[in-house]
Amino acid sequence: MTADGKREAIGEAAPEGLPVAELPLAPLSPAAASEALLRRAMLVVAIGLSCILGYFTTFALLAIALAVFAFFAVRRATVKIGFDLPAKLFLGAFTLLFISAVVTMRQPSDLLQTLNFSAMLLYAPLALLFRRAAGPANSRKLADFALFGTAAGLLMALYFNYIEGMQRAGLGSPITDPIRLSNTALLLGFFAMIGAAAATGRQRFIYLLGPLMALAVIFASGSRAALVAFPVLLFVAALLLVRHKLLAVVVSVAVLAAFGLVAYFADLAGARSSSMFDILSRLAGGDNPADLGTTIRFILYRAGAQAFTDAPLFGHGWGQLMTAIVPYLAVYELVHAQLPHLHNDALNFAVASGLFGLVVYLLLLALPVISCIFSPRDSQYRTRLYGCSLLSISYLVLGLPDTMLSFPLHNTLYVVLTAVLLNYCRDERA
């Protein structure tokens, strides 16, 4: 744009004799300022403060998303909310879940369970919000937010361990739990790695602190699922962010092997994390795991698989997720039916919504990567593909022994982070 064009864009003429560079910037209009505030609030809550806010992150993000929808609805004469491929896929996924909920409904309140997935209905206005601020430097900005968010998670873990005196960070807290804290910190820590690819010079190495701080949170929380997911995400980062693939893989294997040996023999990871080696060795030998948590999971998986065969098409409904497995539990196992979920994302969707739920589960996991592949090949495509792959793979791995997409906090974060990656981390604005 020419200098005269810039003057026309801000709606003012340059005083005679005053260079364009010295022109005062036009203040943001109230609408533009409000839009920028909503966008910044969404980034701060979802990425910067999600480890601190814990469960309350869900309500804060939904409240902001509703405000975004209302903001664009008021301005519908000048700004149109469009439905691109990911918006249609999210809408289709919610529709399938709602249909299965209607079919399995026993009382009207059963439909309220679908509100846990309501963030999927708000993807379109969120996409518009971030697309209107797209820019070449946004991947770096996302990494900065993620690095701050991981540091906040580490501070929370240290507070729980050393101030509250918790053996596992978050255990017994009213706002979070060890699994939510560690999983969120792990995701943010590897999102910070985007900065290592987006930045230049020595300053890019600071973003390597993201995964290291996340690892410290995992040790503080004693989360074995996050510890298993860590090397998987490390390989994803090496393959998608490092240009010399073979060197990246070799270094990753060496680092993981060295750290694994030190953690095992020095017990750096604590008793819960070190017991993972015993569990894996027992399972490899065909023995039952001695660990109680793993044993309970196997009981839930067996009962859940049998419950799925009772209602394979529409499922039993989310309100009957745990009661559906009761007929397949022994008397001494009935206490496990009081747990909130089946500790496996695929089983949660299958038992609650049947084949409809399984289709939704697979659709949601593939959605970020598929949408990214159809996005422009701009300067941020590589980091955008890494972020989308990180989302899908981390939710898949972390959802095997617990719940991710079927948990309101992580489901809401999934929608928001998908909107950020696909629309904010791109060169051209809407």
N, C-alpha and C positions, 0 to 999 in steps of 0.2 A: 504494500500500500504506500502511496506517495505521501509526502508531508501534508499536502493539501487534503488528501483523502483522510488522513488522521484527524485533521481539524474538523472535517465534515462529519466524521464518525462520532466525535464527542459533542458535536452540535454547537461549536463556537468558532469564531474567526480569530486569527492571531492579530493582536494589535500591531499596527504598522511599525516595522523596524525591530520587532521582538522575534528572536529565533524560535523555531518550533520546539527545540530541545528545552527551552526555558519556559514554555507554556505551562501554567498551572493545570494539574490533572483535574478533570471534571469529577465531582463527587458522585459516588454511587447513588442511584435512585433508591427509594425505599424498597421497591420490589427486588432490585438486584442485591441490595444489602441483606434482605430477608432470605433470599435464595442462598447466598453465600454462607449465611449463618446456619441454615439448615444443613447444608453440605458439610460444613466444618463440624457441626454437632454430631452428625452421623459418623464421620471418620474418627472423631475423638472417642465416642462411646464404643463403637464396634471394634476398633483396633487399639486405641490408646488405653482405655479404661476397662475393657471387658474382663480382665483378670481380677480387677479390684471390685467391680460391681457384681460379678458372679451371676447368680440367677436373675438379679434385677436388670441385667443387660437386656434381657428379652423384652421387658415392659418398656424400658427406655427407648429401644430401637423401634418397637411398634408404635410408640407414641410419636416419635419423630417422623416415621414413615407415613402415619396418618396425617400429620401436619404437612408433609410434602404433597400428599395427594390433594388435600384441601387447598394448598397454595396454587397448584397448577389447575385445579378445578375452577377456582375463581378467575384465573387468567386464561380460560379455555378459548377465548376469542382470539388470542394472539399466540398461545402456546398449546400445541396438541400433544397429548400423551399417545404415543404409538405403541404397537405391539409387535416387536421383532421376534426372531426365532426363540430365544430363551424365555421371553415373556409368554409366548404361546405354550411352550413346553411346561413351564411352571403352572400356568393356568390349567392345562390338561391334566397334570399330575394331581392338582388339588381336586379337580372334577371327579377323577377316578376314586379318590379317597372319600369324597362326599357321597358318591353313588353307593359305595360299599357300606358307608355309615348309615345311609337311609334304609338300605335293605336289611341290615342287621339291627336296626334300632328297636329297642324294647320300651324305651320311654323317651320323650322329647329331649331330655337333658343329655342323652347319649350323643346327640349331634354337636354338643359343645366341645366334645373331644377334638373335633376337626379344627377348632380355633388354635390348637397347638401348631397347625401348619398354615396359619393365616398370612404369614409373611410372604408366602408364595404369590398371594393375590396382589401384593403391593410392589412386586418387582418392577413393573412398567414405569410408575412414577419415579422410583429410585433410579432406574436406568436413565431416564430423562434428566434427572437432577445431576447425575455425574457426567453424562454425555455433554451437557452444556458447559462443563468446565474442563473438558479434555485438553491435554497438552503434552508436549514431548517430555517434560520434566516430571510428570506425575508418577512414574514408576519409582523414582528416587524419593518422592514425597511419601508414597505408600510405605517404602522401606523405613523411612524415618519414623513414621507412626508405629510401625510394627516393632522396631527396635525399642522405642519408648514403652510400648505395651508389654514387651517381654521383660524389660527391666522392672516394670510395675508388678508383674507376676512374681518375679524373684523377691521383691520387697515384701509382697504378701506372704510368700512361703516362709521367709525368714521371720516375719512377724508371728506367724502361726507357730513356728517351731520354737523360737527363743523368747518371745514375749508371752504368748498364750500357753506355751509348754506342751503343745500337741506333739505326739509321737509321729503322726503323719499330718503334713500341712493340709488344713482344711477339714480334717475329720472332726465332726461335731459342730462345725460352723453353721450358722443359720443362713448364710448367703452363698456358700459354695461347698464343694466336697473335693477330696483329693483327685478324683478322676476328671471333673470339670476343670479344675485349676491346671492340672498337668497337661491335659489335652489342648486347652486353649493356649497355654504358654508355648507348647510344642509347635502348634500351627503358626503362631505369631513369630516365633524364633526363626522358622524357616522362611517365612514371608520376608523377614529382614534381609535374607540373603539376596533378594532382588537388588538391594543397594550395591552389593559387591559387583554385580554385572552392569548396573546403571551408572555407577560413579566411576571416576578415573583417579589415578594417582594413588598414593599411599592411604588416603582417607577411606578407600573402599574396604580396607581390611577391618575397619571398625565394625562392619556389618557381620563379620564372622562371630562376633560376640552373641548374636541372636541365638543360634543353636546351642552355644555353650551355656548361656543363661537358662535356656529352656531345659537343658540337661540337669542343671542344678535344681530347678523346680521339680523335675521328675524324681530325683533322689530324695528331695525334701518331702515329697508327697508319697513316696513308696509305690508309685504306679507302675506296675509291670507291663501293662498294655502299651503305655507311652514309651517305655524303654525298648520294647520290641519294635515299635513303629519308628524309633529314632534312626536306626541304620537304613531302613527302607527309604525314609525321606532324604537321608544323606545321599543315597545313590541317585534319587530323583534330581537333587540339586546338582550333583556332579555331572550327570548325563545331559541335563538341559541348560545349565548355566556356564559350564566350563567348555571352552572350545576344543581343547586337547582331551578327547574322551578317554583314551587309554591311560594317560597319566592321571586323570581325575579318578578313574576306577581303582588304579593301583594304590594311589595315596589314600583313598577312602577305605580300602580293605586293610591297609597297614595301620591306619589310625584306629579303626574299629577293633582289629585284633589286639593291638597293644592296650587299648583302653579296656577291652573285655578281660584280658589277663590280669591287669592291675586291679580292676574292680572286683574280680572274683577272689583273688588271693588276699587282697588288702581289705576286702569287705567295704569298699568305698560306697557301694550302693545300698548298704543296709541289708538286714536279714530278709525282708520281703523280696527285694530285687535279686539278691543272691540265690534265694530259693527257686528262682525261675530255672536255673541250670538243673536242679534236681527234678523239677516237673518235666522239663523237656527230655531228660534222659529216661525217666520212667515211661513217658508216653512212647518214646522211640523203642523201648524194650517191650511194649505191649502191656505194661503194668498200669494199675490205677494210680492216679496221682495222690500223693499223701497230703497235698495242700487242700484245705477245706474249701477255699474259694473256687478252686478249679473243679473240685468234686461237685459242688453245688451247681456250677455251670453245666456240667455234663448231665446232671439230673434234669435241669431245665430244658436243655437241648433235646433230650430224648422225649420228654413229655410234650414239648412244643411241636416237635415233628409229628407226633401222633395226633395232637389236637388239630393240626393243619389238615390232616386227611379227613377229619370230620366235616369241615366246611371249606373245601379247597377253592371255591370260586369267589365268594364274598367275605369269607372269614367269620369270626365270631363278634367283631366289633371291638373298638379300642377300650370300651368300658368293661368288657369281659375278657381282656387279654390274659389275666392271671387266673381267673376262675375257670377258663377253658381247659387249663392243664390239670385241674384237680382230679378228674377221673383217672389220670394216668400217673398219679403219685401214690407211693406207699404211705401207710399211716404215719410213719416216722419222717416222711418227706413233706407232709402237708404244710409245715411251717414255711417252706420255701415259696409257697403260693402267696405269701404276704409281701413278697418283694414287689417293687413297683414295675418291673419289666423282666424280660427273659434274658437279658444280658447278651443279646445278639440282634443287631439291626435287622438282618434279613428275616429272622424268625418273628420279630416284633411285627413287621409289616405282613408277613405271611399269615400268622395266626389272627391278627386283628382285621386284615382286609383281604385275605386270600390271594388268589392270583392277581387280582387288581392291585393289591399292595405290593406284590413282588415286581410287577411291571413298573409301578411308581418308584420303587427303590432303585431298580436298575436305571430307569430314566433319569432320576436325580443324580446318580453317580456319574453318568455319562454326559450330562447336560453342559457343565462348564467347558470340557474339552471339545465337544462337538461344536458348541457355539464359538469357541476361540478359533477353531480351524476355518470357520466361515467368516472370520473377521479380517480386516485389511492387513496386508503384509507391510505394516509401517515400521518405524524404528523401535517400537516397543513390543513387537510381536513375540520375540523370543522370551522376554520376561513375562509377558502376558500368558504365553503358553505354559511357562513354568508354574506360574501362580495357579492357573486353572488345573493343571495336572496335579499340583500339590494338594489342592482342595479335594479332588476326586480320590486320589490314592490315600491321603491321610484319613478321610472319612471312611473309606473301605476298610483299611487296616484297623483303625481304632474302633470301628463298629463290629468287628468280629467277636471280641470278648465283652462288649458292652453296648451302649446305645449312643448314637450320634445323630443321624438324620431323624430319628423318631423322638429325640429329646428337644423340647422347645428352644432352649438356649442355642444349641448347636445348629438346629434347623434354621433359626432366624439369622445366625451368623453366616450360614451357608448362602442364603439368599442375598444378604447385604454384600458379602465379599465377592460373590459372582457379579453383582451389579458394578462394584468398584473396578474389578479387573477388566471386565468386558467394555466398560464405557468411560471410566476415568483414565485408565492406563492405555490411552490411544492418542494419536497425534491430532486428528481432526475433531473439531467441535460439531455439535448438532446444529 
